[in-house]
Amino acid sequence: MSWKFRYLAWLKRYEQARYAYYRWKMKNSISFGADCDIYPPSIHFQGWGKVTFDDGAIVERGGFKVHFVVDWGAHVHVGKNMWIRTWYEPNVFCCGPNAYIDIGPDSMVSGIMIRVKKGVRMGKRFLGAYGSRILDSDFHELDNDTPEKSEPVEIGDYVWLTSDVTVLGGVHIGSHSVIGAGSIVTTDIPDHTFAAGRPAVPIKNIGDRSNTI
């Protein structure tokens, strides 16, 4: 066996040991399902809540990190076979006390930021492009007479948030819908709709997206 094969075999064992150590170290904060492909140096965890990776979830070996900031009683759920890309921008998942982020199976995100005080739930095969943000709260009072408002966000199946989209609190985006780049979503978007603008408004109907990538 050449030195190259010996080196690759050693490297594989090293990575397996590193992953096993990381799982043990983070067992009280992060749980991993079967067949996950997680690169531990890509993950930064802060807080007292929980993160759950379902079976087959992937965190890439890119140049940026996945940041989980999860407060008391909060939970981030990464669905089955979800793929978190780390080549282009960091991904940020931030939950206030007792809040939740629930991402459906077969989803993919790349450079998304989700910050909630109540919660957000995405259906299956959700796509979140770089620069997109989901915020369920104002996070500050507008003035002395206008209190901060927080409302959960609901996103259906097969929804695509293209680059630099902002989704605000209380919004429901229907299944099979696409939000155009740079849009700000302040009101509900129906199923099978392409919406865009600031604020986003329906532009046209679109068809079934269940076989899209």
LOVO-130228 format. One record per atom (N, C-alpha, C): residue in one letter; x, y, z. Coordinates in steps of 0.2 Angstrom, whole numbers, padded with zeros to 4 digits, always signed. Layout:
N
aXYZ;...
This chain:
213
m+0004-0006+0000;m+0000+0000+0000;m+0004+0006+0000;s+0003+0011-0005;s+0007+0017-0005;s+0006+0022+0001;w+0010+0026+0002;w+0009+0031+0007;w+0003+0035+0006;k+0001+0036+0000;k-0005+0040-0001;k-0011+0037+0001;f-0012+0030+0000;f-0017+0026+0002;f-0017+0026+0010;r-0011+0025+0013;r-0011+0025+0020;r-0013+0032+0023;y-0011+0037+0020;y-0013+0044+0022;y-0020+0045+0022;l-0023+0043+0016;l-0031+0043+0016;l-0034+0039+0021;a-0032+0033+0022;a-0035+0029+0027;a-0035+0032+0034;w-0029+0035+0035;w-0028+0038+0042;w-0032+0044+0043;l-0033+0048+0037;l-0037+0054+0037;l-0044+0052+0038;k-0047+0047+0035;k-0054+0044+0036;k-0055+0043+0043;r-0050+0039+0046;r-0051+0037+0053;r-0051+0043+0058;y-0047+0048+0056;y-0046+0054+0060;y-0053+0058+0060;e-0056+0058+0054;e-0062+0062+0053;e-0068+0058+0057;q-0068+0052+0057;q-0073+0048+0060;q-0072+0049+0068;a-0066+0049+0070;a-0065+0050+0077;a-0067+0057+0079;r-0065+0062+0075;r-0067+0069+0077;r-0074+0070+0077;y-0078+0067+0072;y-0085+0067+0072;y-0088+0064+0078;a-0086+0058+0080;a-0088+0054+0086;a-0087+0059+0092;y-0081+0062+0093;y-0080+0066+0099;y-0084+0072+0099;y-0086+0075+0093;y-0090+0081+0093;y-0097+0079+0095;r-0100+0073+0093;r-0106+0071+0095;r-0107+0070+0102;w-0101+0067+0105;w-0101+0066+0112;w-0101+0073+0116;k-0097+0077+0114;k-0096+0084+0117;k-0103+0088+0117;m-0106+0087+0111;m-0112+0091+0110;m-0119+0087+0112;k-0118+0082+0115;k-0124+0077+0116;k-0130+0080+0120;n-0128+0085+0124;n-0134+0089+0128;n-0137+0094+0124;s-0134+0096+0118;s-0137+0102+0115;s-0139+0100+0108;i-0135+0095+0104;i-0137+0094+0097;i-0137+0086+0097;s-0143+0084+0093;s-0143+0077+0092;s-0143+0076+0085;f-0140+0070+0083;f-0139+0068+0076;f-0143+0062+0074;g-0147+0062+0069;g-0150+0056+0066;g-0145+0051+0063;a-0147+0046+0060;a-0143+0041+0056;a-0141+0044+0050;d-0135+0042+0048;d-0132+0044+0041;d-0131+0051+0040;c-0131+0055+0045;c-0129+0062+0044;c-0122+0063+0042;d-0121+0068+0037;d-0115+0070+0035;d-0113+0077+0038;i-0110+0078+0044;i-0109+0084+0047;i-0102+0085+0048;y-0100+0091+0046;y-0093+0093+0047;y-0092+0097+0053;p-0090+0095+0059;p-0091+0098+0065;p-0088+0105+0065;p-0082+0107+0062;p-0079+0114+0062;p-0084+0119+0059;s-0089+0116+0055;s-0093+0121+0052;s-0099+0123+0056;i-0100+0120+0062;i-0105+0122+0067;i-0103+0126+0073;h-0106+0131+0074;h-0105+0135+0080;h-0112+0135+0084;f-0112+0133+0090;f-0118+0132+0094;f-0117+0137+0101;q-0122+0141+0102;q-0122+0145+0108;q-0129+0145+0111;g-0129+0144+0118;g-0136+0144+0121;g-0137+0138+0125;w-0144+0137+0127;w-0146+0132+0132;w-0152+0128+0129;g-0153+0129+0122;g-0159+0125+0119;g-0156+0119+0116;k-0160+0117+0111;k-0158+0110+0108;k-0159+0111+0100;v-0154+0108+0097;v-0154+0107+0089;v-0155+0100+0088;t-0159+0098+0083;t-0160+0091+0081;t-0159+0090+0073;f-0154+0086+0072;f-0153+0084+0064;f-0157+0078+0063;d-0161+0078+0059;d-0164+0071+0057;d-0160+0067+0052;d-0162+0061+0051;d-0158+0056+0047;d-0156+0060+0040;g-0149+0059+0039;g-0147+0061+0032;g-0145+0068+0031;a-0146+0072+0036;a-0145+0079+0036;a-0137+0080+0034;i-0136+0086+0030;i-0129+0087+0028;i-0127+0094+0030;v-0121+0095+0033;v-0118+0102+0033;v-0111+0102+0030;e-0111+0106+0025;e-0105+0106+0020;e-0098+0108+0024;r-0093+0106+0020;r-0086+0108+0023;r-0084+0114+0019;g-0088+0119+0019;g-0087+0126+0015;g-0083+0130+0020;g-0082+0137+0017;g-0078+0141+0020;g-0082+0145+0026;f-0088+0144+0027;f-0092+0148+0032;f-0095+0143+0037;k-0097+0146+0042;k-0100+0142+0048;k-0108+0142+0048;v-0111+0138+0051;v-0118+0137+0053;v-0118+0139+0060;h-0122+0145+0062;h-0122+0147+0068;h-0129+0146+0071;f-0129+0142+0077;f-0135+0141+0081;f-0135+0145+0087;v-0140+0150+0088;v-0140+0153+0094;v-0147+0151+0097;v-0147+0147+0102;v-0154+0144+0104;v-0155+0145+0112;d-0159+0149+0114;d-0160+0151+0121;d-0164+0145+0124;w-0165+0147+0131;w-0169+0142+0135;w-0176+0140+0132;g-0177+0133+0132;g-0183+0130+0130;g-0184+0131+0122;a-0179+0133+0118;a-0180+0134+0111;a-0177+0128+0108;h-0180+0127+0101;h-0178+0121+0098;h-0177+0122+0090;v-0172+0120+0087;v-0171+0120+0080;v-0171+0113+0077;h-0176+0112+0073;h-0177+0105+0070;h-0175+0106+0062;v-0169+0102+0061;v-0167+0101+0054;v-0169+0095+0051;g-0174+0095+0046;g-0177+0090+0043;g-0173+0084+0040;k-0176+0079+0039;k-0173+0073+0035;k-0170+0075+0029;n-0163+0073+0028;n-0160+0075+0021;n-0159+0082+0020;m-0160+0086+0024;m-0159+0093+0023;m-0151+0095+0022;w-0150+0099+0017;w-0143+0101+0015;w-0142+0108+0017;i-0137+0110+0022;i-0135+0116+0023;i-0129+0118+0020;r-0129+0123+0015;r-0123+0124+0011;r-0119+0130+0015;t-0112+0129+0014;t-0108+0134+0018;t-0102+0137+0014;w-0103+0136+0007;w-0098+0139+0003;w-0098+0146+0002;y-0104+0150+0002;y-0105+0156+0000;y-0106+0162+0005;e-0110+0160+0010;e-0111+0164+0016;e-0113+0160+0022;p-0112+0163+0028;p-0114+0159+0034;p-0121+0158+0034;n-0124+0153+0038;n-0131+0152+0039;n-0132+0154+0047;v-0137+0157+0049;v-0138+0159+0056;v-0146+0157+0057;f-0146+0153+0063;f-0152+0151+0066;f-0153+0153+0073;c-0157+0158+0074;c-0157+0161+0081;c-0164+0161+0084;c-0165+0158+0090;c-0171+0157+0093;c-0171+0160+0100;g-0176+0164+0101;g-0177+0167+0108;g-0180+0161+0113;p-0181+0163+0119;p-0183+0158+0124;p-0190+0155+0121;n-0190+0148+0122;n-0196+0144+0120;n-0198+0145+0113;a-0194+0148+0108;a-0196+0148+0101;a-0194+0142+0098;y-0196+0142+0091;y-0194+0136+0087;y-0193+0138+0080;i-0188+0134+0077;i-0187+0134+0070;i-0188+0127+0067;d-0193+0126+0063;d-0194+0119+0061;d-0194+0119+0053;i-0189+0115+0050;i-0188+0115+0043;i-0189+0108+0041;g-0193+0108+0036;g-0195+0101+0033;g-0190+0097+0029;p-0192+0091+0028;p-0187+0087+0025;p-0185+0089+0018;d-0179+0087+0015;d-0177+0088+0009;d-0176+0095+0007;s-0175+0099+0012;s-0174+0106+0011;s-0167+0108+0010;m-0165+0114+0007;m-0159+0116+0006;m-0158+0124+0008;v-0153+0126+0011;v-0152+0133+0013;v-0145+0135+0011;s-0144+0141+0009;s-0137+0143+0008;s-0136+0151+0010;g-0133+0152+0015;g-0133+0159+0017;g-0139+0162+0020;i-0143+0159+0023;i-0150+0161+0026;i-0149+0164+0033;m-0153+0168+0035;m-0153+0170+0042;m-0160+0170+0045;i-0161+0166+0050;i-0168+0165+0053;i-0168+0168+0060;r-0171+0172+0062;r-0171+0175+0069;r-0179+0175+0072;v-0180+0172+0077;v-0187+0172+0079;v-0188+0172+0087;k-0193+0175+0089;k-0195+0176+0096;k-0201+0171+0097;k-0205+0169+0092;k-0211+0165+0092;k-0209+0158+0089;g-0209+0159+0082;g-0207+0153+0078;g-0208+0153+0071;v-0205+0149+0067;v-0206+0148+0060;v-0206+0141+0058;r-0211+0139+0054;r-0211+0132+0051;r-0211+0132+0044;m-0207+0128+0041;m-0206+0127+0034;m-0208+0120+0032;g-0211+0119+0026;g-0213+0113+0024;g-0208+0109+0020;k-0209+0104+0017;k-0204+0100+0014;k-0201+0103+0007;r-0195+0102+0006;r-0191+0104+0000;r-0191+0112+0000;f-0190+0115+0006;f-0190+0123+0006;f-0183+0124+0003;l-0182+0130-0001;l-0176+0132-0003;l-0175+0139-0001;g-0170+0141+0003;g-0168+0147+0005;g-0161+0150+0002;a-0161+0155-0002;a-0155+0157-0005;a-0151+0162-0001;y-0145+0163-0003;y-0141+0167+0001;y-0144+0175+0002;g-0143+0177+0008;g-0145+0184+0009;g-0152+0184+0011;s-0156+0179+0011;s-0163+0179+0013;s-0163+0179+0021;r-0169+0182+0023;r-0170+0183+0030;r-0177+0181+0032;i-0178+0178+0038;i-0185+0177+0041;i-0185+0180+0048;l-0189+0185+0049;l-0189+0188+0055;l-0197+0188+0058;d-0198+0185+0063;d-0205+0185+0066;d-0207+0190+0070;s-0202+0195+0072;s-0203+0200+0077;s-0200+0207+0074;d-0203+0212+0077;d-0200+0219+0076;d-0194+0220+0080;f-0193+0216+0085;f-0187+0216+0090;f-0186+0222+0094;h-0190+0228+0092;h-0189+0234+0096;h-0196+0237+0096;e-0198+0242+0100;e-0204+0246+0100;e-0203+0251+0095;l-0208+0253+0091;l-0208+0258+0086;l-0207+0265+0089;d-0211+0266+0095;d-0211+0272+0099;d-0214+0270+0106;n-0215+0275+0110;n-0217+0274+0117;n-0224+0271+0117;d-0228+0272+0111;d-0235+0270+0111;d-0236+0264+0107;t-0231+0261+0104;t-0232+0256+0099;t-0227+0250+0101;p-0230+0245+0105;p-0226+0240+0107;p-0223+0235+0102;e-0218+0232+0104;e-0215+0227+0099;e-0220+0221+0098;k-0220+0219+0091;k-0225+0214+0089;k-0221+0208+0087;s-0223+0202+0089;s-0220+0195+0087;s-0226+0191+0085;e-0225+0188+0079;e-0230+0183+0076;e-0227+0177+0072;p-0229+0171+0073;p-0225+0166+0070;p-0226+0166+0062;v-0222+0163+0059;v-0222+0163+0051;v-0223+0156+0049;e-0227+0155+0044;e-0228+0148+0041;e-0227+0148+0034;i-0223+0143+0032;i-0221+0143+0025;i-0222+0136+0022;g-0226+0135+0017;g-0228+0129+0014;g-0223+0124+0011;d-0225+0119+0008;d-0221+0115+0004;d-0218+0118-0002;y-0212+0116-0004;y-0209+0117-0011;y-0209+0125-0012;v-0208+0129-0007;v-0207+0136-0007;v-0200+0138-0008;w-0198+0143-0013;w-0192+0145-0014;w-0191+0152-0013;l-0187+0154-0008;l-0185+0161-0006;l-0179+0162-0010;t-0179+0166-0016;t-0173+0168-0019;t-0169+0173-0015;s-0163+0175-0018;s-0158+0179-0015;s-0161+0186-0012;d-0159+0187-0006;d-0160+0194-0003;d-0168+0195-0001;v-0172+0190+0000;v-0179+0190+0002;v-0179+0191+0009;t-0184+0196+0011;t-0185+0196+0019;t-0192+0195+0020;v-0194+0190+0024;v-0200+0188+0026;v-0201+0190+0034;l-0207+0194+0035;l-0208+0197+0041;l-0214+0193+0045;g-0214+0195+0051;g-0219+0191+0056;g-0226+0191+0054;g-0229+0185+0055;g-0236+0184+0054;g-0238+0182+0047;v-0233+0181+0043;v-0234+0180+0036;v-0235+0172+0035;h-0240+0170+0030;h-0240+0164+0028;h-0239+0164+0020;i-0234+0159+0018;i-0232+0159+0011;i-0235+0152+0009;g-0239+0152+0004;g-0242+0145+0002;g-0238+0141-0002;s-0240+0134-0002;s-0235+0129-0005;s-0234+0131-0013;h-0229+0128-0015;h-0227+0129-0022;h-0226+0136-0025;s-0224+0141-0020;s-0224+0148-0022;s-0216+0150-0022;v-0215+0155-0026;v-0208+0158-0026;v-0208+0165-0025;i-0203+0168-0021;i-0203+0175-0020;i-0197+0178-0023;g-0198+0183-0027;g-0192+0186-0032;g-0187+0189-0027;a-0181+0190-0030;a-0175+0192-0027;a-0176+0199-0025;g-0174+0200-0018;g-0174+0207-0015;g-0181+0209-0013;s-0186+0205-0013;s-0193+0206-0010;s-0193+0206-0003;i-0198+0210+0000;i-0200+0210+0007;i-0207+0208+0007;v-0208+0202+0011;v-0215+0199+0011;v-0218+0201+0018;t-0223+0205+0017;t-0227+0208+0023;t-0234+0205+0024;t-0236+0202+0019;t-0243+0199+0019;t-0243+0192+0016;d-0248+0189+0017;d-0249+0182+0015;d-0248+0181+0007;i-0245+0176+0005;i-0244+0174-0002;i-0248+0168-0003;p-0253+0167-0008;p-0256+0161-0009;p-0252+0156-0012;d-0255+0150-0012;d-0252+0144-0016;d-0250+0145-0023;h-0245+0142-0026;h-0244+0142-0033;h-0243+0149-0036;t-0239+0154-0032;t-0239+0161-0034;t-0232+0163-0034;f-0230+0166-0040;f-0224+0170-0040;f-0225+0177-0038;a-0222+0179-0032;a-0223+0186-0029;a-0216+0190-0029;a-0217+0196-0030;a-0210+0200-0029;a-0212+0207-0028;g-0207+0211-0026;g-0208+0218-0024;g-0207+0220-0017;r-0207+0226-0016;r-0207+0229-0009;r-0212+0234-0007;p-0218+0231-0004;p-0219+0225-0002;p-0220+0220-0008;a-0220+0213-0007;a-0221+0208-0012;a-0228+0208-0013;v-0230+0207-0019;v-0237+0206-0022;v-0237+0201-0027;p-0243+0197-0027;p-0243+0192-0033;p-0242+0195-0040;i-0238+0191-0043;i-0236+0193-0050;i-0240+0188-0055;k-0239+0182-0054;k-0242+0177-0058;k-0243+0170-0055;n-0247+0166-0058;n-0248+0159-0055;n-0243+0155-0058;i-0240+0150-0054;i-0235+0145-0056;i-0238+0138-0055;g-0235+0133-0058;g-0237+0126-0057;g-0234+0123-0052;d-0235+0116-0052;d-0232+0112-0047;d-0224+0112-0047;r-0222+0112-0041;r-0214+0113-0040;r-0212+0106-0037;s-0215+0101-0036;s-0213+0095-0032;s-0207+0092-0035;n-0206+0093-0041;n-0200+0089-0044;n-0194+0094-0046;t-0195+0100-0043;t-0189+0105-0044;t-0184+0104-0040;i-0178+0106-0041;i-0172+0106-0037;i-0170+0113-0034;
